[in-house]
Amino acid sequence: MIETIATTPYDDQKPGTSGLRKKVPHFRQPHYAENFIQSIFDAAGSDGGETLVIGGDGRFYNREVILIAIRMAAGNGYGRVIVGQGGLLSTPAASNLIRKRGASGGIILSASHNPGGPDGDFGIKYNIANGGPAPEKITTAIFEKSKAITRYRTWTETAPDISRLGETKLGDMVVEVVDPVADYASLMEELFDFEKIRDLVASGFTLRFDAMHAVTGPYATEILQNRLGAPAGSVINGTPLEDFGGGHPDPNAVHAATLINQMMSEKAPDFGAASDGDGDRNLVMGRGIVVSPSDSLAVLAANAHLAPGYAVGIAGIARSMPTSRAADRVAEARKIGIYETPTGWKFFGTLLDAGKVTICGEESAGTGSNHVREKDGLWAVLLWLNILAERRESVKSVLESHWTEFGRTFYQRHDYEEIDSEVAGELMGSLHDRLASMAGQRFGTLVVSEADDFSYKDPVDGSIATGQGVRIVFSGGSRIVYRLSGTGTKGATLRVYIERYEKDPAKRDQNPAAALKELIDTADVIGEIKKRTGRTAPDVVT
């Protein structure tokens, strides 16, 4: 039967870029998770009988909260809950299930690339019926509900065993436990030429995929090894663990250093890749080269027609504002639309639903297409493999050919993590105060042509987002962007994005750090980073 339990609000349940993220002990406070889940249900509204998808990345506390959410779904009138076996469901696979099964939405339990374990991070995100992250009007409604909550509803009986496939009942609600990989793998077979990729692998092409003990292990094992014929051991760290094996499931130069070092060695495989905690980010490498996320977006957009699912071409490209403008040059050459949005995959949803774009990407290693409404790490890996199978070239050769045609955009992101929140706010405040007078200022050889705080009006629904990052643009097109990230759980993360375009083929083989040195030095001066934070170098460079 349904039980109504009295509760009191917490004042810190405002969803960020990708839902609500806090440390595990914070989530384990009395009624904390229940309050937020009930606020989701209250904001989403219900006519009764809807289908809800639930799953997560397998991190610590994942299973407990899934069982709570199942019971609360029954208490709030849902007709069916679809949950991944054992509580596992990658973010793109959850998006696919929501769309395929006509669900009203889904609850995804993940803190993405953040560390796990009893003292690690945890997160809850709500996706809407199109499979994408809830837009701001819904996340705002969730927050407002959370501030006024007085009760939550749950089913008194214990939730069913989610380790066994099949259907059971909880009151009048059906609980359906599904294979988390099957539907997603079938979708990938529809989009890509698996036979041609199998032929590439059979020809002696070698690959290594690091699942980082996160959710993509079972997906990569099934697709890369079982269906595409990569030898056993091609997928490493493939067993999802609650603490990600003590590692940090972020596919970047720091946390994927072991794989990167292997790809730089004389005995490197032909292709290397990694994905993050919930399977929506990717790192792509070739022998002796790491592909930047911004370059990867541009290359995938330029070559997508080589995969069966995109053979007719793409409608357009969308990128987050801090992502380099390499994709813009592809769009211009192909005479297709290009859209610049705020950071956060939710801003791509309306463009995808309206058919304005086919491929989207963010500099934070997220790329995807209209097959779901989330970024999709394994999808990007498979599109790269399809391109390599068609072109029969190395990753390095494909990248160099791209630079020859479109020019090279040198690009880095510098992350300053766990800065005191007040200090970070003052740093950004100082930047805002100086924007109006910055045009025309000279820093070394660089002259500021324009400076603003990025705002966005959605061309489909007219919604407006402001305060999305400070942009400093120099004569010649080089850029520095400053923004505070919404994905951390402690202090503030300052992200600084540095970009310079080079058309001259004779200069395209420079080391990115050398090519960007003056901009990097200028970024510290304009942002007053060392002066205000005491930091002499970023924690992570990607």
Residue pairs with C-beta under 8 A, 6 or more apart in sequence:
1 155
1 156
1 171
2 74
2 75
2 153
2 154
2 155
2 156
2 171
3 75
3 153
3 154
3 155
3 156
4 151
4 152
4 153
5 31
5 34
5 151
5 152
5 153
5 154
6 150
6 151
7 31
7 34
7 35
7 38
7 149
7 150
7 151
7 152
8 31
8 149
8 150
9 35
9 146
9 147
9 148
9 149
9 150
10 29
10 32
10 35
10 146
11 147
12 22
13 20
13 35
13 36
13 39
13 142
13 143
13 146
13 147
14 20
14 139
14 143
14 146
15 125
15 126
15 134
15 139
15 142
15 143
16 486
16 487
17 343
17 344
17 485
17 486
17 487
18 112
18 123
18 125
18 133
18 344
18 345
18 486
18 487
19 108
19 123
19 124
19 125
19 126
19 133
20 36
20 123
20 124
20 125
21 111
21 114
21 121
21 122
21 123
21 487
21 488
21 489
22 121
22 122
22 123
22 489
23 119
23 120
23 121
23 122
23 489
23 490
24 60
24 61
24 117
24 118
24 119
24 120
24 121
24 122
25 118
25 119
26 32
27 33
27 61
27 65
27 122
28 61
31 152
33 65
33 68
33 124
34 68
34 72
34 152
34 154
35 146
35 149
35 152
36 124
36 142
36 146
37 68
37 69
37 72
37 107
37 124
37 152
38 72
38 76
38 145
38 149
38 151
38 152
38 153
39 142
39 143
39 145
39 146
39 149
40 107
40 124
40 126
40 142
41 72
41 73
41 76
42 145
42 149
43 138
43 141
43 142
43 144
43 145
44 104
44 105
44 126
44 128
44 138
46 76
46 77
46 78
46 104
48 77
48 79
49 77
49 78
49 79
50 77
50 78
50 79
50 80
50 103
50 104
50 105
51 78
51 79
51 80
51 81
51 82
51 101
51 102
51 103
51 104
52 73
52 78
52 80
52 81
52 82
52 103
52 104
52 105
52 106
52 107
53 81
53 82
53 83
53 89
53 94
53 97
53 98
53 101
53 103
53 105
53 106
53 107
53 127
54 66
54 69
54 70
54 73
54 81
54 82
54 83
54 84
54 89
54 106
54 107
54 109
55 66
55 83
55 84
55 87
55 88
55 89
55 90
55 93
55 94
55 97
55 106
55 108
55 109
55 180
56 62
56 65
56 66
56 84
56 87
56 88
56 89
56 108
56 109
56 110
56 215
56 278
57 88
57 90
57 91
57 109
57 110
57 112
57 214
57 215
57 240
57 277
57 278
57 279
58 86
58 87
58 88
58 214
58 215
58 240
58 241
58 242
59 109
59 110
59 111
59 116
59 117
59 120
59 121
59 122
59 242
59 243
59 244
59 277
60 116
60 117
60 118
60 120
60 122
60 242
60 243
61 122
62 87
62 109
62 122
62 242
63 86
63 87
63 162
65 109
65 122
65 124
66 83
66 87
66 109
66 162
67 158
67 159
67 162
68 154
68 159
69 107
69 109
70 81
70 83
70 159
70 160
70 162
70 170
70 175
71 154
71 155
71 157
71 158
71 159
71 170
72 152
72 153
72 154
72 155
73 81
73 173
74 81
74 154
74 155
74 170
74 171
74 172
74 173
75 152
75 153
75 154
75 155
76 153
78 173
79 172
79 173
79 174
80 173
80 174
80 175
80 176
81 173
81 174
81 175
81 176
82 97
82 101
82 103
82 176
82 178
83 89
83 162
83 175
83 176
83 177
83 178
84 93
84 94
84 177
84 178
84 179
84 180
85 162
85 163
85 164
85 165
85 177
85 178
85 179
85 180
86 162
86 163
86 180
87 109
87 162
88 180
88 215
88 218
88 240
89 97
89 108
89 180
89 215
90 180
90 184
90 215
90 216
90 219
90 278
90 279
90 280
90 378
91 108
91 110
91 112
91 278
91 279
91 280
91 374
91 375
91 376
92 184
92 279
92 280
92 368
92 372
92 374
92 375
92 376
92 377
92 378
92 379
93 180
93 181
93 183
93 184
93 219
93 279
94 106
94 108
94 127
94 131
94 374
95 106
95 127
95 131
95 132
95 372
95 373
95 374
96 131
96 183
96 184
96 187
96 371
96 372
97 103
97 106
97 178
97 183
98 105
98 106
98 127
98 129
98 130
98 131
99 130
99 131
99 372
99 373
100 183
102 129
103 129
104 129
105 126
105 127
105 128
105 129
105 134
106 126
106 127
106 131
107 124
107 125
107 126
107 127
108 124
108 125
108 126
108 127
108 278
109 122
109 123
109 124
109 125
110 123
110 125
110 215
110 277
110 278
111 120
111 121
111 122
111 123
111 277
111 489
112 123
112 276
112 277
112 278
112 280
112 281
112 487
113 248
113 249
113 250
113 251
113 276
113 277
113 281
113 487
114 120
114 121
114 123
114 248
114 249
114 250
114 277
114 487
114 488
114 489
115 121
115 243
115 244
115 247
115 248
115 249
116 122
116 242
116 243
116 244
116 249
116 277
117 242
117 243
117 244
117 246
118 243
120 243
121 489
125 133
125 134
126 133
126 134
126 138
126 139
126 142
127 133
127 134
127 373
127 374
128 134
128 135
128 138
130 349
130 353
130 373
131 372
131 373
131 374
132 345
132 346
132 348
132 349
132 352
132 373
132 374
133 344
133 345
133 346
133 349
133 373
133 374
134 142
134 346
135 346
135 349
135 350
135 463
136 346
136 463
136 465
137 463
155 170
155 171
155 173
157 170
157 171
159 170
159 175
160 168
160 170
160 175
160 177
161 168
162 175
162 177
163 177
164 177
165 177
165 178
165 179
166 176
166 177
167 174
167 175
167 176
167 177
168 174
168 175
168 177
169 175
180 218
180 219
181 218
181 219
181 222
184 219
185 219
185 222
185 223
185 227
187 371
188 194
188 223
188 378
188 379
188 382
189 227
190 308
190 309
191 307
191 308
191 309
191 310
191 371
191 379
191 382
191 383
192 307
192 308
192 309
192 382
192 383
192 385
192 386
193 307
193 308
193 386
193 389
193 390
194 227
194 228
196 386
196 389
196 390
197 228
197 382
197 385
197 386
197 389
198 228
198 229
199 389
200 385
200 388
200 389
200 392
201 207
201 228
201 229
201 230
202 229
205 270
205 271
205 388
206 234
206 269
206 270
206 271
207 224
207 230
207 234
207 269
207 270
207 271
207 272
207 273
207 385
208 234
208 236
208 259
208 262
208 263
208 269
208 271
208 272
208 273
209 220
209 224
209 234
209 235
209 236
209 272
209 273
209 274
209 275
209 381
210 236
210 237
210 251
210 256
210 258
210 259
210 272
210 273
210 274
210 275
211 217
211 220
211 235
211 236
211 237
211 238
211 240
211 274
211 275
212 237
212 244
212 245
212 247
212 249
212 250
212 251
212 255
212 256
212 274
212 275
212 276
212 277
213 237
213 238
213 239
213 240
213 241
213 244
213 245
213 247
213 249
214 240
214 244
214 249
214 275
214 276
214 277
214 278
214 279
215 240
215 277
215 278
215 279
216 275
216 279
216 377
216 378
217 235
217 237
217 238
217 239
217 240
218 238
218 240
219 279
219 378
220 235
220 238
220 275
220 378
221 235
221 238
223 378
223 382
224 230
224 234
224 235
225 231
225 232
225 234
225 235
228 385
236 259
237 245
237 247
244 277
247 255
248 254
248 255
249 255
249 276
249 277
250 256
250 276
250 277
250 281
251 274
251 275
251 276
251 281
251 282
251 283
251 365
251 377
252 283
252 365
252 540
252 542
253 260
253 290
253 540
253 541
253 542
254 539
254 540
256 274
256 283
259 272
259 274
259 283
259 285
260 272
260 285
260 290
262 268
262 269
262 272
263 269
263 272
263 285
263 286
263 287
263 288
263 289
263 290
264 288
268 287
268 288
269 287
270 286
270 287
270 394
270 395
271 284
271 285
271 286
271 287
271 384
271 385
271 388
271 395
272 283
272 284
272 285
272 286
273 282
273 283
273 284
273 285
273 381
273 384
274 282
274 283
275 281
275 282
275 283
275 377
275 378
275 381
276 282
276 365
276 377
279 376
279 377
279 378
280 345
280 366
280 368
280 374
280 375
280 376
280 377
281 364
281 365
281 366
281 375
281 377
282 293
282 296
282 365
282 366
282 367
282 377
282 378
282 380
282 381
283 290
283 365
284 290
284 291
284 296
284 380
284 381
284 384
284 395
285 291
285 395
286 394
286 395
286 396
286 398
286 399
287 394
287 395
287 396
288 396
289 395
289 396
289 399
291 299
291 395
291 399
292 324
292 363
292 411
292 512
292 542
293 323
293 361
293 362
293 363
293 364
293 365
293 366
293 367
293 542
294 319
294 323
294 324
294 326
294 327
294 361
294 363
294 409
294 411
295 324
295 326
295 399
295 402
295 409
295 411
296 361
296 367
296 380
296 384
297 317
297 319
297 323
297 326
297 327
297 359
297 361
297 367
298 326
298 327
298 329
298 330
298 402
298 406
298 409
299 384
299 387
299 398
299 399
299 402
300 359
300 361
300 367
300 380
300 383
300 384
300 387
301 314
301 317
301 327
301 330
301 331
301 334
301 359
301 361
302 330
302 334
302 402
302 405
302 406
303 383
303 387
303 391
303 398
304 310
304 313
304 314
304 358
304 359
304 369
304 383
305 311
305 312
305 313
305 314
306 386
306 387
306 390
306 391
307 383
307 386
307 387
309 369
309 371
310 358
310 369
313 334
313 336
314 334
314 336
314 357
314 358
314 359
315 336
315 337
315 355
315 356
315 357
315 358
316 331
316 336
316 337
316 338
316 339
316 351
316 356
316 357
316 358
317 327
317 328
317 330
317 331
317 336
317 337
317 338
317 339
317 357
317 358
317 359
317 360
317 361
318 338
318 339
318 340
318 341
318 347
318 348
318 351
318 352
318 356
318 357
318 359
318 360
318 361
319 325
319 327
319 328
319 338
319 339
319 340
319 341
319 360
319 361
319 362
320 340
320 341
320 342
320 343
320 344
320 347
320 361
320 362
320 363
320 364
321 340
321 341
321 342
321 343
321 454
321 456
321 468
321 469
321 471
321 481
322 343
322 362
322 363
322 413
322 469
322 481
322 483
322 495
322 497
323 361
323 362
323 363
324 363
324 409
324 411
324 497
324 499
325 409
325 477
325 479
325 499
325 501
326 406
326 409
326 411
327 338
327 361
328 338
329 406
329 407
329 409
330 406
331 337
331 338
332 338
333 405
333 406
337 356
337 357
339 351
339 356
339 357
339 459
340 456
341 347
341 348
341 351
341 456
342 454
342 456
342 465
342 468
342 469
343 362
343 364
343 468
343 469
343 483
343 486
344 486
345 360
345 362
345 366
345 368
345 373
345 374
345 375
347 456
347 458
347 465
348 357
348 360
348 368
348 373
349 373
350 458
350 460
350 461
351 357
351 360
351 459
351 460
352 358
352 360
352 370
352 373
353 373
353 460
354 460
355 370
356 459
356 460
357 370
358 369
358 370
359 367
359 368
359 369
359 370
360 367
360 368
360 369
360 375
361 367
361 368
361 375
362 375
363 411
363 413
363 497
363 542
364 413
365 377
365 542
366 375
366 377
367 375
367 376
367 379
367 380
368 374
368 375
368 376
368 379
368 380
369 376
369 379
371 379
372 379
384 395
387 398
388 394
388 395
388 398
391 398
393 401
403 505
403 508
404 505
407 501
407 502
407 503
407 508
408 501
408 502
408 508
409 499
409 500
409 501
409 502
410 499
410 500
410 501
410 502
410 510
410 512
410 515
410 516
411 497
411 498
411 499
411 500
411 512
411 516
412 497
412 498
412 512
412 513
412 516
412 520
412 541
412 542
413 495
413 496
413 497
413 498
413 541
413 542
414 495
414 496
414 497
414 498
414 520
414 523
414 538
414 540
414 541
415 485
415 493
415 494
415 495
415 538
415 539
415 540
415 541
415 542
416 493
416 494
416 495
416 496
416 529
416 533
416 535
416 538
416 539
417 488
417 491
417 493
417 539
417 540
418 488
418 490
418 491
418 492
418 493
419 427
419 491
419 492
419 493
419 494
419 533
419 535
420 491
420 492
420 533
421 491
421 492
423 492
423 532
423 533
424 484
424 491
424 492
424 494
424 533
425 484
425 492
426 532
427 494
427 527
427 528
427 529
427 532
427 533
428 470
428 482
428 484
430 528
430 532
431 470
431 482
431 526
431 527
432 453
432 470
434 451
435 451
435 452
435 453
435 470
438 448
438 451
438 472
438 526
439 448
439 449
439 450
439 451
440 447
440 448
441 447
441 448
442 448
443 522
443 525
443 526
444 518
444 521
444 522
445 518
446 474
446 475
446 478
446 518
446 519
446 522
447 474
447 475
448 472
448 473
448 474
448 475
449 473
449 474
449 475
450 471
450 473
451 470
451 471
451 472
451 473
452 470
452 471
453 466
453 467
453 468
453 469
453 470
453 471
454 468
454 469
454 470
454 471
455 464
455 465
455 466
455 467
455 468
456 464
456 465
456 466
456 468
457 463
457 464
458 464
458 465
468 483
469 481
469 482
469 483
470 481
470 482
470 483
471 479
471 480
471 481
472 479
472 480
472 481
472 482
472 526
473 479
476 501
477 500
477 501
478 499
478 500
478 501
478 519
479 497
479 498
479 499
480 496
480 497
480 498
480 499
480 519
480 522
480 523
480 526
480 527
481 496
481 497
481 499
482 494
482 495
482 496
482 497
482 523
482 527
483 494
483 495
483 497
484 492
484 493
484 494
484 495
485 492
485 493
485 494
485 495
487 493
494 527
494 529
494 533
496 523
496 527
496 529
496 538
498 516
498 519
498 520
498 523
499 516
499 519
500 515
500 516
500 519
502 508
502 510
502 515
507 515
513 520
523 529
524 530
529 535
530 536
